[in-house]
């Protein structure tokens, strides 16, 4: 069983193509956030600003899951919202 279902994700009248594009864009944002966190943590460790490891400084949500899974969770939770271009005006 896949959770969340496609029907739950497309509940706001999106088709499956729009869903795939939206999740992919969100996953790219999640990946960029992870890279930024990792780079910042590495600089802190290199500059001896902390005694923690790089892994300890990264948000657990990001280091333990795939970007697509995090993106889907953020869409379901409402932290990311998919908007059609004509709705943006």
Residue, then its C-alpha position, 0 to 999 in steps of 0.5 A: x500500500x502506498x501512502x499517501x495515495x495519488x488521490x490524496x495528493x491530487x485532491x486539489x484538481x491536479x492531474x498526475x503529470x502536474x503532481x510529478x512535476x510539483x514533487x520533482x521541483x519540491x525534491x530539488x528544493x529539499x536537495x538544495x536545503x540538504x546541501x546547504x545544511x551539509x556545507x554549513x555544518x562542514x565549515x563549522x567543524x573545519x573552523x572548530x566552532x562545534x565539537x559535534x560531527x557533521x551528521x549531528x548538525x544536519x536535520x534528521x528529517x533530511x539525512x535519513x530519507x530520500x528527497x522525494x519522500x520528504x517532498x511528498x511529506x511536505x506537500x501533504x503537511x502543507x509546508x509546500x503548495x503546488x500552484x498553477x501558473x494562471x493561479x499565481x497572477 
